[in-house]
Amino acid sequence: MTASKRPPGVSAASAFRMRVSASAISEWIEGSSDMAVIQATCPHCGIQNNAFSIAHTRPWAARQNIITSDDLMKKETKRVSASSYCISCNNPVGFVLSKTDMVSTLMNFNATIESLITKNSGIEALGYAVESVHPANVPHRIPQHLPPHVAKAFDQGEQNFKFNNPDAAIAMYAKALEAGLRWRFPGIKGMLNEMIGTLKTKGLLPPEIGDWAHQVRLVRKDAVHDGDELEADDMEAGRNFADAVLRYTITLPTDVALRRGLPAESILPDWTPPSGGE
């Protein structure tokens, strides 16, 4: 992945980490001759198609009822908990794996799960499927009802937030906030900090939000150009501020409009109801 071809909103540092991870996955699969491999997205760092070698397994408790001869040809699903870790961020990851087969075939299930830590193979080849990943992947926190281009920019901010890339995250949150305000208030002029000030002066934003803006580097004119390194605290503050303003100016008014039976576009100042009323 070259710098010119990295996904929008992904910093050079993230792109480099993705390349390193892809290389590490290839080497890990080739070198793990004694462990089965699960390919999944890391719930911690977000690297996709990561290779997780199974280090430990524990079968779920077997059912206690007596198996009759009539049961032997019925289908049954058995589960096993498996532990691993991400080769990119080193955080622990757990999986619940399942295997569905005839009861007669699964009678020695506990003995056969040893193949998960002795076979150099994907789990699918061993008849297993991933039922769940732990911790569960947390969905990105995106305010509702945003226009697609605003939601896309905010989502890119969330992606960089997850990778702990403050510069890229703040840039994308600022882009989302600026685009959202220009969509919500057509014709508004100036840079982001000037727009916030104008909306505060006109009573379209509460004074508290206007005062909050002065403390957030996402809004201040020196945010990205003063040469100081942006920190995780700056990223968290920018995320929270952009989220709050977009919810106040777009999400909440849209919720109210929809409850009144009006279209989402009715929150725009130049919207007029169709002829014949609302």
Secondary structure, DSSP 8 states (H G I E B T S, - for coil): --GGGS-TT--HHHHHHHHHHHHHHHHHHHH-TTS-EEEE--TTT--TTEEEE--EEEE-----S---GGGTTSEEEEEEEEEEE-TTT--EEEEEEEEEEETTGGGGHHHHTTHHHH--SBGGGGT-EEEEEES--------TT--HHHHHHHHHHHHHHHTT-HHHHHHHHHHHHHHHHHHHSTT--S-HHHHHHHHHHTTSS-HHHHHHHTT-TTTSTTTTTS-----HHHHHHHHHHHHHHHIIIIIHHHHHHHHTT--GGGGSTT----TT--
